């Protein structure tokens, strides 16, 4: 048969929640992670994300786990209505217009061909976009200054494992 397919996960840090940024509350800034962390054992490590007993490191930023009040996961579903609207408009307006142009005077012959290409491109591009759209899952930390999205991925299991590890590593009051 063939070889099994490999699953590739793209890991990337994300920006804080926009609502939190507007509040005039002092949020503890993440500390830049030192270059060498050889002395700290990792509880979880995947790509640029690392959890130790004392901190969470994502990319070049680190958050002390003693400051974490709550650990949550969030899911963001991308908007698909523009793609559905393009498919609908292509079917409702584009096809009848193309039908009219195909039987009209030969002066519209160039418009018919251009419209046909434009409608086909829009329709198939929208269908392709609908096929590849995926949810994004985030690790959200509740800090003294408010909630902050610190990491996002399309892999829901990765975010769930990361959240469980951070919850277990956080000190209990």
Secondary structure, 3 states (H helix, E strand, C coil): CCCCCCCCCCCECCCCCHHHHHCCCCCCCCEECCCCCCCCCCCEEECCEEECCCEEEECCEEEEHHHCCEEEEEEECCCCHHHHHHHHHHHHHHHHHHHHHHHCCHHHHHHHHHHHHHHHHHHHHHHHHHHHCCCEEEEEEEECCEEEEEEEECCHHHHHHHHHHHHHHCCCC
